[in-house]
Amino acid sequence: MSESRYIYLDNSATSWPKPPAVAEAMTRFLDEEGGSAGRGSHTRAIHAAASVFAAREAAARLLGVTRPQRICLGPGATWALNQALYGLLKPGDRVLACVTNHNAVRRPLLDLARRRVIELDWFAPPDHTRPHEPAELDRLLGEKQPRMLCLNHVSNVLGTVQPLAELTAAAHAHGVLVLADVAQASGVVPLELERWGVDAAAFTGHKGMLGPQGTGGLYAAPGVEPIPLMRGGGGTAIADDMPEKLPERLECGTYNVVGLVGLTAGIGWLLDRGVEDLHRRKTRLLERLLAILEKNGARLLGPPEVEKRAPLAAFTVPDRDANRLAADLEEHGGIQVRSGLHCAPGAHELAGTRESGAVRVSLGAFNTEGDLDALDRTLGEILA
Ligand SMILES: Cc1ncc(COP(=O)(O)O)c(C=O)c1O
């Protein structure tokens, strides 16, 4: 795909391009290293184990976690969320979950509720334009008395950045465990999971963290000890079960070392530039993006205030089919965006777009004003 013909504005699905250091590190690993971590004591295996540890350390730094051993690495946020939900919930537990959750949370919870393992209650922000109110959550937690609260830090449809520290404090006041989906937040907004007291959080490597697909993981605070979702190689071969301790307890099978090497490089690039500075830059672009949408008569999903949002914007245009509009953007201007329900039907329900779906533009670290000029021009031409 020729680079110049396309403008990529779908960074919430997966970020592209990656910093050159990502492919360089992966190529170097494949060409010169290529060992398997925890499988052997020769130098190549030891180097691979060091690469896995480096990814753990880098992810911990980015997430605001001081103990890298509490970061369990796996193929992505979907794995991490399934691991946390099936590994922590017990028969009879009650869960309070936000309606805007991605299917990676929603489907495991619905499965557990359907099989009557858990009692499931849903909660929502006051409307699609506002974040949760800690006082209202406090009231609900008192009423429902769940064991676990499941919510996203950033909705992949509404873009809302939730006040995770305050919501976690509200949950802890009721002795409730907090599982946060930070797939859209990690690498995008500054995170301090440990200071905020979040009990468990699922992150992904291939979006804001600028790593390759097939990377991500679960942060579990000390005392949060999920039962492994899968069992296999790892730890002492003679033992009949997985190791007792995190992270190895949840990490079976051969590590995706090549992916993790790329993830470390992506995170390194982010940490060098500063997540906060990059976020500030993307917020300026987001301001422009919202102005373009407004000028073109689009209806925005989520908060109108940029300071309450991550750099993504889903929208509808009256009397225009969302899928057609996204296809037209690519056909006419080479602009790649995502349309539909974005795997989060509850967020669309809240915004009143469950039937129509929406078009989502999501900005990445490498988008420019020029990309938005092209969007503005193409949208104007299509809607004229
Ligand atoms: C909010 C949210 N949660 C979870 C996921 C799943 O992440 P992964 O691709 O790492 O499985 C996504 C990806 O689209 C997401 O947007």
The ligand as an SDF file (V2000), in Angstrom:
LIG
                    3D

 16 16  0  0  0  0  0  0  0  0999 V2000
  -11.6500   -0.3830   24.7930 C   0  0  0  0  0  0  0  0  0  0  0  0
  -11.0180   -1.6110   24.2080 C   0  0  0  0  0  0  0  0  0  0  0  0
  -10.8580   -2.7040   24.9680 N   0  0  0  0  0  0  0  0  0  0  0  0
  -10.2850   -3.8200   24.5040 C   0  0  0  0  0  0  0  0  0  0  0  0
   -9.8390   -3.9170   23.2100 C   0  0  0  0  0  0  0  0  0  0  0  0
   -9.1930   -5.1910   22.7260 C   0  0  0  0  0  0  0  0  0  0  0  0
   -7.8050   -5.0220   22.6210 O   0  0  0  0  0  0  0  0  0  0  0  0
   -6.8620   -6.1000   21.8960 P   0  0  0  0  0  0  0  0  0  0  0  0
   -6.8480   -5.7330   20.4570 O   0  0  0  0  0  0  0  0  0  0  0  0
   -5.5120   -5.8780   22.5220 O   0  0  0  0  0  0  0  0  0  0  0  0
   -7.3750   -7.4460   22.1820 O   0  0  0  0  0  0  0  0  0  0  0  0
   -9.9900   -2.8070   22.3630 C   0  0  0  0  0  0  0  0  0  0  0  0
   -9.5580   -2.8910   20.9530 C   0  0  0  0  0  0  0  0  0  0  0  0
  -10.2110   -2.5030   20.0460 O   0  0  0  0  0  0  0  0  0  0  0  0
  -10.5920   -1.6280   22.8810 C   0  0  0  0  0  0  0  0  0  0  0  0
  -10.7730   -0.5620   22.1080 O   0  0  0  0  0  0  0  0  0  0  0  0
  1  2  1  0
  2  3  1  0
  2 15  2  0
  3  4  2  0
  4  5  1  0
  5  6  1  0
  5 12  2  0
  6  7  1  0
  7  8  1  0
  8  9  2  0
  8 10  1  0
  8 11  1  0
 12 13  1  0
 12 15  1  0
 13 14  2  0
 15 16  1  0
M  END
$$$$
